[in-house]
C-alpha cells in the first residue's frame, strides 16, 4: 500500500474453499490486529455465508471498514446515558440528598440495566419494573431495594417474581435506594431501554464521573480521551511485549509438534496462558479506569488467540475448565485519591470483563458470585505517604485555608473560568513524608495529573509541595507534578526484586526541559 494510505483497519486471511478470518486494528497502527469481532466470530466458514448479517459484515470490510468500529456506536449510546444520569443526579441533589449517596444509588441502577441487557438478570425485568413505577413512584424505593437485596445474596426477588443470580462484590451489599419523582424514573427507564451491550467502558467512566460529580457536571459535553489515544500507549507498553512472548511460545509449540510431541506442545502453550493470567498491570493514577479497562480488553483478545491455538492443538479439556485461570479484573491494579472515581473504576472494569466473557463464552462463562471484591482499585495518594498531617493554624488558632484548586466560576466580565475563591480547603503539614507504597506489577501505565511547577503550590498547597520535594530527592524541585510518578516508577523498576517490564505514562510536553529531564539521568 502507498505510505499515505496508512495501515488498513482489517486483515483478511482466506483459506480458499474453507474459511475467511477477520482481524481488525481500528487504531490503524499496524501493531495490534486482533480477532474481529471476537474469538467466536472471527472465523467465517463457507456455510456461514448463508447468513445475511455475515455477508453484510464482509461487504462493509471492503466498502466502509471504519463503520464496523464498535467504538463509534458505543460513544453515542454512552454519552446519551451519561447525560440522563446527570439530569437525575442534579434534581435529586437539589432535594437535599448527599452527592455521594446519589452516585452510589445511580451506579447500582446502571449496573442493573447492564445486567438485564446481557441476561445476567431475566430479560426486560428491570425495564418493566421502572415502567411500572412511573405511575406508582411511592413504591419505587422499596421495589428497588427488594430487587437489590436479592441480587446481593442470590435467590427469589419478589418484586420481579424471578430467581436471580448472586452478584455480591460489594456493589449491592448496602442496597439503599432513593425515592424518585415520576419524571426522574422516566429518565432511568429511557436509559434502561438503551442497549447496554453497546456501552463503551473506555469512555463511560469519564462521562459517568462528570455526570455524578457536581463540580465536573458542566464538562459532560466536553472532550474525553478517545479509546484510540489510550491504545497508543497501552499497545507498545503492554501488548507488544506480551505478543512477542506469545510468538516465542507458538514457535516452541510448533517445533514440538514437528518432533511428534503434541502433549509437550500443549504444555508449552498452557504455560504461556498461565503466565498471561498472572500478569499484573498497575495504573497509579487510574481515575475512572479507562487505561486499565483497555489493557484488560486487549489482553483478553490476546488470550482469545491463545485459547484458539489450544483448540487447534486438540486441548478441549483445558478449555472446558477455565474457571480460575482466565484474564480477569484481579490483575488490573489501580491507585486513585478520588473515592468516587475508585468506585467507578471498579464498576467499569467489571462491566468490561462481563461483556467480554458473555460475548465470547456465553452465560456459561459467568460464575457466581458475578462480582467479586478483589480490592484491586485502592483509594490512596499515589506518590506521598506520611505518618500524620496537621492543620496549619493562624495566630488566633483558626485553620488556614486556600482555594481548593479545582473549583472554578465564570468571570463576571470576561466569561472565562477563574478560581472560585469561596471554595476553600484547609492547609496541612505532613510529618515524616515518604513515597507511597505501590502493589507489585509487571507493567505500569496511565495518565498522571498535569500540574506545572509554577501552579503546584497554588493547587496542592505549600505543605504538600514541600513534602514531595523532601521525599523525592532525585526529582528536581522545579519539576512538573507528573515527574513524581516517573520518579516513583523508575525507582520501583530498578530495584533488584522488581518484576516491572515496561512503564508507559502520558507525560508533559515539557519533559525535554532540563528540570523534568533530570528525573531520568539517574536511571539511564
Secondary structure, DSSP 8 states (H G I E B T S, - for coil): --GGG---SEEEEEETTTEEEEEE-TT--SS--EESS-TTTSEEEGGGGGSHHHHHHHHHHHH-GGGG-HHHHHHHHHHHHHHHHHHHHHHHHHTT--HHHHHHHHHHHHHHHHHHHTTSS-TTHHHHHHHHHTS-GGGHHHHHHHHHHHHHH-EEETTTTEEE----TTTTTT-------HHHHHHHHHHHHS-GGG--HHHHHHHHHHHH-TTTGGGTTS----HHHHHHHHIIIIIHHHHHHHHHHHHHHHHHHHTT-HHHHHHHHHHHHHHHTT--EEETT-TTSHHHHHHHHHHHHHHHHHHHHHHHTT-HHHHHT-TT-S--GGGEEEEES-HHHHHHHHHHHHHHHHHHHHHHH-GGG--SSSS-----EEES-SSEE-SEEEE-B-TTS-B-EEE-SS-EEE-TTT--EEE-TT-EEE-EEEES-EE------SEEEE------TTTHHHHH-HHHHHHHHHH-TTS-TTS-THHHHHHHHHHHHTSTT----EEEE---GGGGSHHHHTTTTTT-
